[in-house]
Amino acid sequence: MHRPLFLEGEAGVGKTALAHALAEVTGRPMYRLQCYEGLEASQALYDWDFGRQLLHLRAAEAAGSGGDTAELEAGLYDRRFLLARPLLQALEDAPSVLLVDEIDRADDEFEAFLLELLSDFTISIPELGTVRAAVPPLVVLTSNRTREVHDALKRRCLYHWLEHPDFEREVAILRSRLPQVTEELARQVARATAKLRSLDLLKPPGIAEAMDWATALHTLGARELDPDTAARTLGAVLKYREDTDRVHALTRGALFG
């Protein structure tokens, strides 16, 4: 349908991983734009390599090619001096997958610019002309809901809320990504992680934290997740002191037994 896929969900549920999987199954290159506060369109589109342009001028002067000034200036804005950023790369390297990660961290101005770009997949470069995607990229936008994204952008997208995986699915992910971890340990980690998510934590653990936890336990030679081992390795799965204190305050046997 040539419409972006807009993914929302808790941090760590696999939104970014979904885009990587989409690129893998379609055999397309993936370009990722990480959004942040203050991101400007020029930082996402392209920039000119001023260092190389200056070297070009110095080389022309050294060669004594004073010649046509207009021609020399035009040569400074040759395609070879253009530094393509993720948005331009995705349009030029069609067909591709474009991941716009954490769009909720960007400002309203950038969101409005992105809305225009996604409508026609065209970029205008004053010095070179217009770049249009031969095949529109598969676009994935992700949001952790740190702020609400405007309805105008959501209307352009196909929306999907991504949940944490169920128990069996999480075990399968751990076994697939960490084949060195035994199935029993993977099941215990998945069960304990699900219990942690049921608590009122500042940052419930995602799949990435579950993988870190299983890796830490395996590295320590643990064959099972007993309460003492779980307490000593909470730093792999919890990222806030308040969350760690809350878990320690609870009956560890009830959580990890």
C-alpha positions in Angstrom: 0.0 0.0 0.0 3.1 2.3 0.1 2.1 3.5 3.6 4.4 3.7 6.6 4.0 1.3 9.5 3.6 3.1 12.7 4.6 1.1 15.8 3.9 2.0 19.3 4.6 0.1 22.5 6.7 0.0 25.7 10.4 0.4 25.3 12.1 -2.9 24.6 9.2 -4.8 23.0 11.1 -5.2 19.7 9.9 -2.3 17.5 13.3 -1.6 16.1 14.0 -5.4 15.7 10.8 -5.6 13.7 12.2 -3.2 11.1 15.5 -5.2 11.0 13.5 -8.3 10.4 11.5 -6.7 7.7 14.7 -5.7 5.9 16.1 -9.2 6.2 13.0 -11.0 4.9 12.6 -8.6 1.9 16.4 -8.6 1.2 16.4 -4.8 1.2 19.1 -2.5 2.8 17.9 -0.7 5.9 18.6 2.9 6.8 17.9 4.1 10.3 17.2 7.7 11.4 17.5 8.0 15.2 15.3 10.9 16.3 16.1 13.3 19.1 15.1 16.7 20.4 16.4 19.4 18.1 16.8 17.2 15.1 16.6 19.3 11.9 15.7 18.3 8.4 19.2 19.0 7.1 20.7 16.5 9.6 18.3 13.8 8.4 18.6 14.6 4.6 22.1 15.6 3.5 25.1 17.8 4.2 28.0 19.2 2.1 31.5 17.9 2.9 33.1 21.3 3.4 36.5 19.8 4.1 36.6 18.1 0.8 35.2 21.2 -1.0 38.0 23.2 0.5 40.6 20.7 -0.6 39.1 20.8 -4.1 39.6 24.6 -4.1 43.1 24.4 -2.9 44.0 21.7 -5.5 42.5 23.9 -8.2 44.6 26.9 -7.1 47.7 24.8 -6.9 47.1 23.5 -10.4 46.7 27.1 -11.6 43.3 26.5 -13.0 42.0 30.0 -12.4 39.7 29.7 -15.4 36.0 30.1 -15.2 35.0 31.1 -11.7 31.4 30.0 -12.2 32.5 26.6 -13.4 34.8 26.2 -10.4 32.0 27.2 -8.0 29.6 24.8 -9.7 32.2 22.0 -9.2 32.1 22.5 -5.5 28.5 21.2 -5.4 29.2 18.1 -7.3 27.5 14.9 -6.1 30.8 13.5 -4.8 30.9 16.2 -2.2 27.4 15.4 -0.9 27.1 13.5 2.4 23.8 11.6 2.2 22.0 11.1 5.5 19.4 8.3 6.2 16.4 9.9 4.5 18.3 10.6 1.2 20.0 7.3 1.3 16.7 5.4 1.6 15.3 7.3 -1.4 18.4 6.8 -3.6 19.0 3.1 -2.7 15.6 1.9 -3.7 14.0 -0.4 -2.9 15.0 -0.1 0.8 13.6 -0.1 4.3 13.6 3.2 6.2 13.4 3.1 10.0 12.5 6.4 11.7 13.2 5.4 15.3 11.5 7.2 18.3 9.7 9.8 16.3 8.1 11.0 19.5 11.5 12.4 20.6 11.6 14.8 17.6 10.1 18.3 17.5 6.8 19.3 15.9 8.7 21.0 13.1 10.6 17.9 12.1 7.4 15.8 12.3 5.7 18.3 9.9 8.6 18.0 7.5 8.5 14.2 7.7 4.8 14.2 6.9 5.5 16.1 3.7 8.4 13.8 2.7 6.3 10.6 3.2 3.6 12.0 1.0 5.6 11.9 -2.2 9.1 10.5 -1.3 10.8 13.4 -3.0 13.7 15.5 -1.9 14.8 18.8 -3.5 18.5 19.6 -3.4 18.8 23.2 -4.7 22.3 22.7 -6.1 21.6 19.3 -7.8 17.9 19.1 -8.4 15.1 16.7 -7.3 15.7 13.2 -6.0 12.6 10.9 -6.2 12.5 7.3 -5.1 12.2 4.9 -8.0 10.4 2.5 -5.6 9.0 4.0 -2.4 10.9 2.6 0.7 9.1 0.4 3.3 8.9 2.9 6.1 8.7 1.9 9.8 8.1 4.6 12.4 8.5 3.8 16.1 7.3 5.6 19.2 7.6 5.0 22.9 4.8 7.5 23.6 7.0 10.0 25.5 4.6 12.5 23.8 1.6 12.1 21.5 2.5 12.1 17.8 0.1 14.3 15.7 -2.9 12.8 14.1 -1.9 14.0 10.7 1.1 11.8 10.7 -0.7 8.8 12.2 -3.4 9.1 9.5 -0.8 8.5 6.8 0.3 5.3 8.5 -0.9 1.8 9.3 -1.0 1.6 13.1 0.1 -1.3 15.2 0.5 -1.6 19.0 3.3 -4.0 19.8 2.9 -6.0 23.1 5.5 -7.8 25.1 5.6 -11.4 23.8 3.8 -14.1 25.6 5.7 -16.7 27.6 6.3 -19.3 24.9 7.2 -16.7 22.4 9.8 -15.1 24.7 11.3 -18.5 25.4 11.6 -19.1 21.7 13.3 -15.7 21.2 15.8 -16.3 24.0 16.6 -19.8 22.6 17.0 -18.4 19.1 19.2 -15.5 20.0 21.1 -17.2 22.8 21.5 -20.9 21.7 24.1 -21.3 24.5 21.5 -20.8 27.1 19.7 -24.0 28.2 15.9 -24.2 27.6 15.3 -24.5 31.3 17.2 -21.3 32.1 15.5 -19.5 29.3 12.1 -20.6 30.6 13.0 -19.4 34.1 14.2 -16.0 32.9 11.1 -15.5 30.7 8.9 -16.4 33.7 10.7 -14.1 36.1 10.8 -11.3 33.5 7.0 -11.6 33.1 6.6 -11.3 36.9 8.7 -8.1 36.9 6.6 -6.6 34.2 3.5 -7.1 36.3 5.0 -4.8 39.0 4.6 -1.1 39.1 8.2 -0.4 37.9 9.6 2.8 36.4 11.0 0.8 33.5 9.5 -2.7 33.0 12.1 -5.0 31.4 11.9 -5.6 27.6 13.1 -8.4 25.5 16.6 -6.9 25.3 16.9 -6.9 29.1 15.7 -10.5 29.3 18.4 -11.4 26.8 21.0 -9.5 28.9 19.8 -11.3 32.0 20.0 -14.7 30.5 23.5 -13.9 29.1 24.7 -12.7 32.5 23.4 -15.9 34.2 25.0 -18.1 31.6 28.3 -16.2 31.9 28.3 -16.7 35.7 27.7 -20.4 35.1 24.2 -20.5 36.6 22.2 -23.5 35.5 19.0 -22.2 37.1 17.5 -18.9 38.3 17.4 -19.2 42.1 16.4 -16.2 44.3 20.0 -15.5 45.4 21.4 -15.5 41.9 18.4 -13.4 40.6 19.1 -10.8 43.3 22.7 -10.6 42.4 22.1 -10.1 38.7 19.2 -7.7 38.8 21.4 -5.0 37.3 21.1 -6.8 34.0 17.4 -6.5 33.8 16.4 -3.5 35.9 17.8 0.0 35.1 16.6 2.2 37.9 17.6 2.1 41.6 14.0 2.6 42.7 13.0 -0.5 40.7 15.8 -2.6 42.2 14.9 -1.5 45.7 11.3 -2.3 45.1 12.1 -5.8 43.9 14.5 -6.4 46.8 11.7 -5.3 49.2 9.4 -7.9 48.0 9.6 -11.6 48.9 12.2 -12.8 46.5 10.9 -16.4 46.7 7.5 -15.2 45.5 9.1 -13.6 42.5 11.8 -16.0 41.4 10.9 -19.2 43.1 
